Amino acid sequence: MRKTDTIIEARNLKKCYETGESRKGNGWTVEVLQGCSLAVKQGEYVAVMGRSGGGKTTLLRILGLTLRPTEGTVFFQGRDTGDLWEEELADIRRRDIGFVYQDFQLLDSLSALHNIILPGLLDKRKGDGLKEQAFRLGERFGLQKDLLGKAPYELSGGEKQRVAICRALINNPALVLADEPTGNLDEKSAGLVAGMLKEIHEIMGKTIIMVTHNPQLARQADRTCILREGRMTEN
């Protein structure tokens, strides 16, 4: 696959959290990211690894425009996101970025089908066309129509993650961000999800940035980056 222009770039990101209280009543500042930089080209599949608590999820949230860095800049398709209003950031998140989470983040009050189409409904797309698209995605990734009528609590972990991946794709995003997508799955389901991500990259042509602790899963990416002491290095 030919890699073209940079779709997203983070420059010198720093993220600090205030946490705890000392005996004198002063808080501590924890600097999770310490000048982290990463550039990803359109069509790349990038795995991000590193120790637990090292800032990988924080980085993914910043790249997904759901968290502001303390310092540094994120460019999305050449635009400095620091200059954008919250409404503009929300439009990018909804239309251009698909999110896949370790804990699925499905709504139990909705059917699997309505979980999938929810981002499209929020983007004011017509429901009938969305449902047809959801059924096509479900068929592609092994979700039968009768299963899509069930609530998430009636599904297995692997089925929930497949629903979540279909939801991430419903608005045809340019970028998919996956945070430990196999972390809560058994070996068989993890293998199925790994295959889905590979297809999303190689066949559907999506750019993927994936946080994972799984070296085998990371090996299917084009490259692996290591987040170490708040900075990014190539493996």
Salt bridges, closest charged atoms under 4 A:
GLU9 OE2 - ARG11 NE 3.12
GLU44 OE2 - ARG223 NE 2.72
GLU86 OE2 - ARG93 NH2 2.77
GLU88 OE2 - ARG79 NH2 3.79
ASP91 OD1 - ARG94 NH2 2.55
ASP123 OD1 - ARG94 NE 2.99
ASP123 OD1 - ARG95 NE 2.82
GLU180 OE2 - HIS213 ND1 2.42
GLU199 OE2 - ARG140 NE 2.57
ASP222 OD2 - LYS3 NZ 3.74
ASP222 OD2 - HIS201 NE2 3.38
GLU234 OE2 - ARG223 NH1 2.57
